[in-house]
Amino acid sequence: MDRSTLAFVLLAAAICVPASCLTSATSSPAGFVRDSCRGTRYPALCEQSLVAYAPAVHRSKRELARAALAVSADRARSASAFVSRMSSGGQKKVRSREAGAVRDCIETMHDSVDRLRQSVEEMGRMGRARSPRFAWHLSNVQTWVSAALTDETTCLDGISQYAGPAVRAAIRKKVVEVARVTSNALALVNQLGPRN
């Protein structure tokens, strides 16, 4: 290859570096979800729980964060119902400390569900990305999702200290999954900025 051909190839390659010249997985909605989930603490869980929403969110970070919050709220609601069933189910008489820890867990999981539901609604009120209200609404969402994550951690702490092995293991499995999904949702919310 002569120098002028080599120079042309190198120049063409340098000009064609923008994303429009690349054909990668990020050009698809599923690729967008996968790439966005890489910035979370649990990327495999993030992708698995959000890939079904890829066609709806297309390439919108805001819609992906909203979907992640909806998934988190749904899983928190399910875990809360599970913990409630455990406290009223046909279990043997539960020790008083264990019963108190389970009641506290139910309460904090209800709080988590409310905060996550509130966050989904707040995402719908954000308006244009560069508007003055955008930052205020985004801050509300970040605060509420952080508080929901704290609620989930508080439930786990109480169960770890006071519940017996069987109750602890059953509740922990459900609540840890919710906490991981919530952590991922917060990471996706934190990726939002004035240009989203």
Salt bridges, closest charged atoms under 4 A:
ASP35 OD1 - ARG38 NH1 2.66
GLU47 OE2 - ARG34 NH1 3.15
ASP74 OD1 - ARG77 NH1 3.23
GLU121 OE1 - ARG125 NH2 3.78
GLU122 OE1 - ARG125 NH1 2.59
GLU122 OE2 - HIS137 ND1 2.58
ASP151 OD2 - ARG115 NE 2.69
GLU177 OE2 - ARG75 NH1 2.67
